[in-house]
Amino acid sequence: GQGLRFGPGKADLLTRIRETGSVAAAAAAMGMSYRRAWSLVAEANRAFRAPLVELSRGGEGGGGARLTKEGEAVLASYRALADLVLVEIADDRGGIGLV
């Protein structure tokens, strides 16, 4: 396998999609190209058993995007893991103290 390809970039993108309901708005908020954001979403959707982002075709204002139950779960797990890692680093007296 190619390993699990889910990191801070995708986590931030998913968070913005959840907040904005739009891949385009999420990309703009991150200063990322729309095309790059779409490719990250497609990659994330392929990497897991079920898609993380559900896309709907739009009419007037374009399509929408929202996180699926799987997407919410993956994001929550990632955030919990990231918090745990930061706490571990902060607790390691010989390591880097994070402010």
N, C-alpha and C positions, 0 to 999 in steps of 0.2 A: 504493500500500500504506500501511498504518498504521505501518510501521517495526517494528523489533524491540523488543518489549516484554518484556525480561527484565533485571531489575536485582537489587539486593541483597536486596530483600524476598523475591522468588521463589527466589533462590539459598539464602537462609537457610531458607526453608520446605522446599525440596527436601532440604537437608542434614538437617533435623530429621526429615523423613519417612524418609530413609535410616536414620537412627539409631533411630527409634522404631517404624517399620513401620506407622505410623498417622497419618492426616490429623488426627484429633481430638487425639492426643497432641502432634503437632507444633504445632498451633494453640495448645493450652494452654501449651506451653513458651514460646511467643512472646507470650503474652498477647493472642492474636488470636481473634476469634470463629470458631467452627467453620464458619459460613456463608461468612465472608470467605476462610478458608483453602480451602474447596471451590471458590469462584469463581476464586481465583488458580490452583489446580491445573487447572481447566477451561480457563482462559485460556492457561496455559502449554502444555497439551496441544494446543490448537488452533493455537498459534503456530508449531509445528514440523511437519516432514514426518510424524514419528511421535510418538505420545504419549510424554511424559517420565515420567509416573507411571502405573503399572498398578494398578488397584483390584480387589480381590476382595470379593465379597459374603461377609459373615461369618455365623456361626451365633451361638453363645452370646456370645462377647466382641466381637461386631461385626466389621465387615470389616477387611481389612488393606490396606496400600498399600506399594508398593515402586517404586524407580526402574527404568525400563527401561534397556536398553543406551544408547539415545538420551539418556535423562535423565542417566545417569552421564557421558556424553561432553559434553553441554551444560554440566553443572555443572563438570566438570574444566576445560573451555575457559574458562568464565566466571571461575573462580578463578585460572587462569593469567593471564588478561588483567588482572584486578583487581590481582594481585601485581605485574605489570609496570607498571601505572599508578602504583601506590604507590611503587615503586622510582624511577620517572622523577621523580615529585614530590619525593621525598626527595633525589634527586641534583641537583635544580635549586637551586643555591645562592641564587638570588634568590627562590625560592618558599618554600613553607611546609615547614618541617622536621617530619616526622612522627616522633613518639617511639614 
